[in-house]
Every structure is written in C-alpha cells, then in structure tokens.
Amino acid sequence: MSEAHTPPKLFVNKPKKGLQSPGGEKGDPVPSATVRQPTATPLKKASLWSRYKGAAGALLFVNLGIGAYVLFVRRPNPQTTEKAADTEPEAQIAKPQETPQQVPSTIMAPTNTPSQEWVPPPPPPPKPIVSPEQQREILQWILEEKRKIKPRNKVEKVQINEEKQYLKKLIRGQELPVLS
C-alpha cells in the first residue's frame, strides 16, 4: 500500500519506449540504467567585453589613427595657394642672386621682327542660323520631354507646368526667340 501513495518519479530525459515496462503505466518502475543524474557543472558564459576585447582594441586604434590624420595633416588652403602663387614672382625678383652667373662676352641687341609681334587670334566662325521651323520642332521636342517627366512633389509639378505653358506660348507665337 505504501507503493500506491508514492508520487511518480521525474526523469531528466524521457525514457525510450523499448525501455518502458510492458504494462506501459506511468507509475511503473524503470530500470535504473536509463535514469541519468544531472551534472552540477553549469557552463559560465564569457562576458561580451572579454569575447571581443581584441576587436574592440583594434577598432579603437584605427579610430585614433583616422582622427589624428584628419586633425593634424595639413591640407592646402585655396586662398593661401593663390597668395603664394602671386608672391613667388615678387620674391624671386626681390631676392638678389647669390650665385654669380657667367655673362656672355658678346651681347646682341634685340631685334623686332614681324614674326615676333603679337598677332590677334582669328575671329570664331559664325554659328549657323536656326530657321523658325527648326526652332518650332526643337521647342515641340522639349515640350514632349517635359510631358514625360514625373514630378516628385507639388512644387516640382507646378514648375514643370509653368515651363510647359511657356513652351506652348512660344510654339503658338509668331515670333520666336533667337536660339544659338
């Protein structure tokens, strides 16, 4: 009778069907070979810092290197380079030459020949004149391209509509602006 009042045993792992008693009842005793005792050594997880200590150090080192480069490397300032370019010829003229140069024994007088005189460059060729029919075709093409544009917001849509109205006005008008 004492066996009837004992609670069923709790197993760590569920026993396999082949190891259960033939009766199949829950309270039936199971051979002790299938019962496993839990081990009392829980695994300790390493902290996040100790796991990635090397990567964190490398990242810190790289960031410090980039910061030092950005802060301490001199970049040329466009204003100072222009000033330096302007002052260099003056500095060369103002400085006396320290090394003596040899003067040629015979000095020739400069002669002005027609080949050395300044000749103005030739005027650019005239641009072809666009006929009014071609201008209307160009404006019509621009209008078609404006119709294909999909506006992103209301402001852009209003601007495109104004441009299209202006192009329609130019196409319908008698006089066209000069396109060059």
C-alpha positions as CSV (number, residue, x, y, z in Angstrom):
1,M,0.0,0.0,0.0
2,S,2.9,2.3,0.6
3,E,3.8,2.0,-3.1
4,A,0.3,3.2,-4.2
5,H,0.7,6.5,-2.4
6,T,4.2,7.4,-3.7
7,P,4.3,10.0,-6.4
8,P,5.7,9.1,-9.8
9,K,9.4,9.5,-10.5
10,L,10.5,12.5,-12.5
11,F,13.1,11.7,-15.1
12,V,15.6,14.1,-16.6
13,N,15.2,12.6,-20.1
14,K,12.1,10.8,-21.3
15,P,12.7,7.1,-21.4
16,K,12.5,5.4,-24.7
17,K,9.6,3.1,-25.5
18,G,11.8,0.0,-25.6
19,L,12.9,0.6,-22.0
20,Q,9.5,1.1,-20.5
21,S,7.8,-1.7,-18.7
22,P,5.4,-3.9,-20.7
23,G,2.4,-2.6,-18.7
24,G,3.0,1.0,-20.0
25,E,1.7,2.7,-16.9
26,K,3.3,5.9,-15.8
27,G,4.0,4.8,-12.3
28,D,5.8,1.6,-13.3
29,P,9.4,1.4,-12.2
30,V,12.0,1.8,-14.9
31,P,15.4,0.2,-14.8
32,S,18.0,2.4,-13.1
33,A,20.3,2.3,-16.1
34,T,18.1,4.6,-18.1
35,V,17.9,7.3,-15.3
36,R,20.6,9.9,-15.7
37,Q,21.7,12.2,-12.9
38,P,22.1,15.8,-14.0
39,T,25.6,17.2,-13.7
40,A,26.2,20.1,-11.4
41,T,28.7,22.0,-13.5
42,P,26.9,24.8,-15.3
43,L,28.8,26.5,-18.1
44,K,29.7,30.1,-17.5
45,K,29.4,32.4,-20.5
46,A,32.2,34.8,-21.0
47,S,31.2,38.5,-20.9
48,L,30.8,40.4,-24.2
49,W,33.9,42.6,-23.5
50,S,36.2,39.6,-22.9
51,R,35.0,37.9,-26.0
52,Y,35.6,40.9,-28.3
53,K,38.5,42.5,-26.5
54,G,40.9,42.2,-29.4
55,A,38.4,43.5,-31.9
56,A,37.5,46.5,-29.7
57,G,41.2,47.4,-29.2
58,A,41.8,47.2,-33.0
59,L,38.7,49.4,-33.7
60,L,39.9,51.9,-31.1
61,F,43.4,52.0,-32.6
62,V,42.0,52.6,-36.1
63,N,39.7,55.3,-35.0
64,L,42.5,57.1,-33.2
65,G,44.7,56.9,-36.3
66,I,42.0,58.3,-38.6
67,G,41.3,61.1,-36.0
68,A,45.0,62.0,-35.9
69,Y,45.2,62.1,-39.7
70,V,42.1,64.3,-40.0
71,L,43.3,66.7,-37.3
72,F,47.0,67.0,-37.9
73,V,47.6,66.6,-41.6
74,R,47.9,69.9,-43.4
75,R,45.7,70.4,-46.4
76,P,46.4,73.1,-48.9
77,N,44.1,76.1,-48.4
78,P,42.9,77.5,-51.8
79,Q,43.3,81.1,-50.6
80,T,46.9,80.6,-49.4
81,T,47.9,78.8,-52.6
82,E,46.6,81.8,-54.7
83,K,48.5,84.2,-52.5
84,A,51.7,82.0,-52.7
85,A,51.4,81.9,-56.5
86,D,51.1,85.7,-56.6
87,T,54.0,86.3,-54.2
88,E,56.5,83.9,-55.7
89,P,57.5,86.1,-58.8
90,E,57.9,89.1,-56.5
91,A,60.1,87.1,-54.1
92,Q,62.3,86.0,-57.0
93,I,62.7,89.5,-58.3
94,A,63.4,91.0,-54.9
95,K,66.0,88.4,-53.9
96,P,69.5,89.1,-55.2
97,Q,71.0,86.1,-56.9
98,E,73.5,84.6,-54.6
99,T,75.4,82.5,-57.2
100,P,77.2,84.5,-59.8
101,Q,76.3,83.8,-63.4
102,Q,78.6,84.0,-66.3
103,V,77.9,86.8,-68.7
104,P,78.4,86.1,-72.4
105,S,81.2,88.1,-74.0
106,T,79.1,89.3,-76.9
107,I,75.8,90.9,-76.3
108,M,73.4,91.2,-79.2
109,A,70.8,93.9,-79.5
110,P,67.2,92.7,-79.6
111,T,65.6,93.0,-82.9
112,N,61.9,93.2,-83.5
113,T,61.0,91.1,-86.5
114,P,57.4,90.8,-87.8
115,S,57.3,87.1,-86.7
116,Q,57.8,88.2,-83.0
117,E,55.0,90.8,-83.0
118,W,51.7,89.9,-81.4
119,V,49.0,88.8,-83.8
120,P,45.4,88.8,-82.7
121,P,43.6,85.4,-82.9
122,P,41.2,84.9,-85.8
123,P,37.6,85.6,-85.0
124,P,35.5,82.5,-84.3
125,P,33.5,81.1,-87.2
126,P,29.8,82.3,-87.3
127,K,27.2,80.0,-85.8
128,P,24.6,78.6,-88.2
129,I,21.3,80.3,-88.0
130,V,18.4,78.1,-87.0
131,S,15.3,78.5,-89.1
132,P,11.9,79.2,-87.4
133,E,10.6,75.8,-88.5
134,Q,13.6,74.1,-86.8
135,Q,13.1,76.2,-83.7
136,R,9.4,75.1,-83.5
137,E,10.5,71.5,-83.9
138,I,13.1,71.9,-81.1
139,L,10.5,73.6,-78.8
140,Q,8.0,70.9,-79.6
141,W,10.6,68.2,-78.7
142,I,11.4,70.0,-75.4
143,L,7.6,70.1,-74.6
144,E,7.3,66.4,-75.3
145,E,10.2,65.7,-72.9
146,K,8.7,67.9,-70.3
147,R,5.5,65.8,-70.5
148,K,7.5,62.6,-69.9
149,I,8.9,63.9,-66.6
150,K,7.3,62.5,-63.5
151,P,7.3,65.2,-60.7
152,R,8.4,64.1,-57.2
153,N,6.4,66.7,-55.3
154,K,3.8,69.5,-55.8
155,V,6.4,72.3,-56.2
156,E,8.2,70.4,-59.0
157,K,4.9,69.7,-60.7
158,V,3.9,73.4,-60.6
159,Q,7.3,74.4,-62.0
160,I,7.1,71.8,-64.9
161,N,3.5,73.0,-65.7
162,E,4.7,76.6,-65.9
163,E,7.6,75.6,-68.2
164,K,5.2,73.7,-70.4
165,Q,2.8,76.7,-70.6
166,Y,5.7,79.0,-71.6
167,L,6.8,76.5,-74.3
168,K,3.3,76.3,-75.7
169,K,3.1,80.1,-75.8
170,L,6.4,80.2,-77.7
171,I,5.3,77.5,-80.2
172,R,2.0,79.3,-80.9
173,G,3.6,82.7,-81.2
174,Q,4.6,84.3,-84.4
175,E,8.0,85.5,-83.3
176,L,10.4,83.1,-81.8
177,P,13.4,83.9,-79.6
178,V,16.8,83.5,-81.2
179,L,18.4,80.2,-80.5
180,S,22.1,79.9,-80.9
